[in-house]
Amino acid sequence: MELIFPKATTGILNVHDSINLGKKNTIHQYPITKNISGQDYYLNKVGKKSYNNTEKYYVNGPVTEGQCSIYYPKHNILYSVNFDKDKMPYL
């Protein structure tokens, strides 16, 4: 599964302590950052259920467009949510 944030998204704010992203309130590059071991970590990909891990982060700053999506490549399904970016400027 892939997460698709607005095109201008370049960073995210980690909002809970994480085994991959480190301490909360850390800003990371999007879509690829480095995990705490220094390896590439893809923030736009959802890990397998067997990893038994969750991450929680927000787009760092207001969004520039009112759409985000989830893509399921195995089934070629795209689920998009459209919203008023002026009423909901943060994801």
C-alpha positions as CSV (number, residue, x, y, z in Angstrom):
1,M,0.0,0.0,0.0
2,E,1.2,3.5,-0.9
3,L,0.4,6.8,0.8
4,I,0.1,9.8,-1.6
5,F,0.3,13.1,0.1
6,P,-0.1,16.5,-1.8
7,K,2.6,16.9,-4.4
8,A,4.4,19.7,-2.6
9,T,4.9,17.6,0.6
10,T,8.6,17.5,1.4
11,G,8.6,16.8,5.1
12,I,6.7,15.1,7.9
13,L,6.6,15.6,11.6
14,N,6.9,12.4,13.6
15,V,4.3,12.6,16.5
16,H,5.2,9.6,18.6
17,D,8.4,7.8,19.7
18,S,9.2,5.3,17.0
19,I,11.6,2.4,16.5
20,N,12.2,3.7,13.0
21,L,11.8,7.5,13.1
22,G,13.2,8.1,16.6
23,K,11.8,10.6,19.1
24,K,8.5,12.4,18.6
25,N,8.6,16.0,17.2
26,T,11.4,15.0,14.8
27,I,11.1,16.3,11.2
28,H,11.9,14.0,8.4
29,Q,12.2,14.3,4.6
30,Y,9.3,12.9,2.6
31,P,8.9,10.5,0.8
32,I,12.3,9.0,1.7
33,T,14.1,9.6,5.0
34,K,16.7,7.8,7.1
35,N,15.7,5.5,10.0
36,I,17.5,5.6,13.3
37,S,20.0,3.1,11.8
38,G,20.8,5.4,8.9
39,Q,19.0,3.2,6.3
40,D,16.5,4.5,3.7
41,Y,13.0,4.5,5.1
42,Y,10.0,5.0,2.8
43,L,7.3,7.1,4.4
44,N,5.0,6.7,1.4
45,K,4.9,2.9,1.8
46,V,2.9,1.0,4.5
47,G,4.8,-1.9,6.0
48,K,3.6,-5.4,6.1
49,K,1.2,-6.4,8.9
50,S,3.7,-9.0,10.0
51,Y,6.1,-6.1,11.0
52,N,3.7,-5.4,13.9
53,N,4.7,-1.7,13.8
54,T,2.8,1.6,13.4
55,E,4.0,5.1,12.7
56,K,2.2,8.3,13.2
57,Y,3.2,11.5,11.4
58,Y,1.7,14.6,9.9
59,V,2.6,16.7,6.9
60,N,5.0,19.3,8.2
61,G,3.2,22.6,7.6
62,P,0.0,23.5,5.6
63,V,-0.8,21.5,2.5
64,T,-0.9,23.1,-0.9
65,E,-3.7,21.1,-2.4
66,G,-6.8,19.4,-1.0
67,Q,-6.3,15.7,-2.0
68,C,-4.5,12.7,-0.5
69,S,-4.8,9.1,-1.6
70,I,-4.0,5.4,-0.8
71,Y,-3.0,3.2,-3.6
72,Y,-3.2,-0.6,-3.5
73,P,-0.8,-1.7,-6.3
74,K,-1.6,-5.4,-6.0
75,H,-5.3,-4.7,-7.0
76,N,-4.7,-1.4,-8.9
77,I,-7.1,0.5,-6.7
78,L,-6.7,4.1,-5.8
79,Y,-8.8,5.6,-3.0
80,S,-8.6,9.4,-2.9
81,V,-10.0,11.9,-0.5
82,N,-10.7,15.5,-1.6
83,F,-11.1,18.3,0.9
84,D,-11.0,22.1,1.2
85,K,-7.4,22.9,1.9
86,D,-8.3,26.2,3.4
87,K,-10.7,24.6,6.0
88,M,-8.3,21.7,6.7
89,P,-4.8,22.9,5.9
90,Y,-3.0,20.2,7.9
91,L,-2.8,16.4,7.4
